[in-house]
Amino acid sequence: MIFETLFFITLVVIICMLTMLANKIKVAYPILLVLAGLALSLLPGMPQIKVEPELIFIIFLPPLLFEAAYGASWKELWKWRRIILSFAFLVVFITACVVALVANAILPGFSIALGFLLGGIVSPPDAVSAQAIMRFVKVPKRFSSILEGESLFNDASSLIIMRVALVAVGTGQFVWYQAAGGFVWMIVGGLLVGLAVAWVMIKLHHYLPTDEKIDVVFTLITPYIMYIAAEEVGASGVIAVVSGGLYLSSRNILFMDSSSRLSGWNFWHNFVFLLNGLVFLLIGLDLPEVVAGMREGGMSLSTATWYGLLISAVLIFIRMVCSYGAVMTTLFMRRFIKVADPNYYGLHVPFVLGWSGMRGVVSLAAALSIPMMTEAGGAFPERSMIIYITFVVILVTLLLQGLTLPILIERMKLPAFNDYLPEQETESIIRKGLADVSLRYLRENEVCESVTESHLL
């Protein structure tokens, strides 16, 4: 027990050290964490970290999704709603279909159902990786807004595809009207459960004598309650957490005071950083077990790696095609409806959006959550192969796209768009406004006559 505790403390120290190094050399920290996990896994005597598959989603996904939804901007989500929803649902479905067809045609032993399972797992891009990379380059605000909004909903759509595929693999049949009904209930039921739990939490905050510590604890348990409650009634836990988080985000100023909001922001900022760091390390640390399981199935490492590279190329190609297709569709539809931005900025803008499709946390959690056994009692077919391909996809997209994306953004010289003021200018305006209000209050209440604006700034 002591050894395991020291091991996890060491992992936390490694996460902090590598993050500082990443900031120093201006490289996204998920890239270094994945490589570090891979290097650690190759050390002799390194203990294997094994988490029960059904607990992967419950441990990691609810807080990660809740923090992203809680910090999202309703204004930005609504402004870019068409492209966000098209990438989150339509592009994910197209990607899953293409991956299913390619896997069925090329990978030995892969049925269409297994192909859809693989497609649902690897289709959602990871916004954490993209945001970490874009910290070191000047990128228009709209790109981060679109990627953040997409990540809120593409996790739900991909996991719904995955759930339907799991049923098809387990039962050996696919009934379209049952799948369609289940799809509708997972979305509607998730929305209802998420909003209901959020409403109850608001009432508890309102009627109970809470303080900032209790408020933060309530925000911590809320996403887990939403997720577990939705899953228990057969709905989507991801949709429940996202919808409930968005609702609470829009109402938090009404039921939480400023000290609670500040304490909550600090807690969640650090907590989510730690969870992301652990997950990216687990991506590398889990490799030996995945390779061992794959070899037991008679598949060589070189062949499986080739298949993983092929699926990675398919994913990159499909996202690039969909990015350009989204721009062309917008240019066509601007004749009939009002779009967020009717202007055309050239071919390099959709290229950057398409190249920002790094995979990460959700894909790993989804792959590891595949059950060991089917409902019929047999071993789940091609489980190790699916997990290994997912690992290769994450590694390839993080290294290839993650390392080259900052270079592409700098060399392509994206337009300024003039949607937002620069961050430093915005902060200066806010500080000056706060100083003006503070000075007015002090002078009106005759607190101090000698305070000047320079003292406050």
Secondary structure, DSSP 4 states (H G I P E B T S, - for coil): -HHHHHHHHHHHHHHHHHHHHHHHHT--HHHHHHHHHHHHHTSTTPPPP---HHHHHHHHHHHHHHHHHHT--HHHHHHTHHHHHIIIIIIHHHHHHHHHHHHHHHSTT--HHHHHHHHHHH-S--HHHHHHHHTTS---HHHHHHHHHHHHHHHHHHHHHHHHHHHHHHHS---HHHHHHHHHHHHHHHHHHHHHHHHHHHHHHHHS---HHHHHHHHHHHHHHHHHHHHHTTS-HHHHHHHHHHHHHHHHHHHS-HHHHHHHHHHHHHHHHHHHHHHHHHHHHTHHHHHHHHHHTT--HHHHHHHHHHHHHHHHHHHHHHHHHHHHHHHHHTTTS--S------THHHHHHHHT----HHHHHHHHTS-SB-TTSSBPTTHHHHHHHHHHHHHHIIIIIHHHHHHHHHHHT---TTSS--HHHHHHHHHHHHHHHHHHHHHHTTS-SS--HHHH-
